[in-house]
Amino acid sequence: MTRSPSTPPAEGTDRWLNTLMTTYGDALTNLSYSYLHDWGKAQEVAQDVFLKCYENADSFRKLEYIKPYLYRMTINKCKDVLKSSWIRRVIFGSKVPEIRTSSSASVEETVANYAASAQLIQHVAALPINYREVIHLHYYEELSVAEVAVVTQLNENTVKTRLRRARTLLGKSLQGGDSLD
């Protein structure tokens, strides 16, 4: 786990929050997107999490590790959004996040990589939420099984089982082109 960028001094809260946003902003937005399938709503969730951090900066001084706390807040906020009536009006797959590629890749390689990534993202997004959550945290956020267990508040063996089942479902889906719904 990573230590918090720094503890927020009373007069340096803005700088501390800026460091948090730079360090974890993309990761929290991507995590939110894996739940909500809407890029704009995912950005709103990440902003809400950082706003809550700003409002409660004094309590963050006591946290030695901030990353699991931020991820947990993001997951809970996403689950709240999913429970709301807003989700019933959303069209699935409105926007796929931008895929970063190296500048040395040819146009053909870039297009092939983007197509493969977009297909994989759609298959991961079609997984049930409990599998999608552990896949995203483990592979996209590169957290260890132990760190995923802390963030999701699950037993490590449960995380391992969900990862194995998710990989099996993804393998079947990618080979057969089936939908997971």
Secondary structure as UniProt FT lines:
FT   HELIX           10..12
FT   HELIX           13..36
FT   HELIX           39..55
FT   HELIX           57..60
FT   TURN            61..62
FT   HELIX           67..83
FT   HELIX           85..89
FT   TURN            92..93
FT   TURN            103..104
FT   HELIX           107..125
FT   HELIX           129..135
FT   HELIX           136..140
FT   HELIX           145..152
FT   HELIX           156..176
//
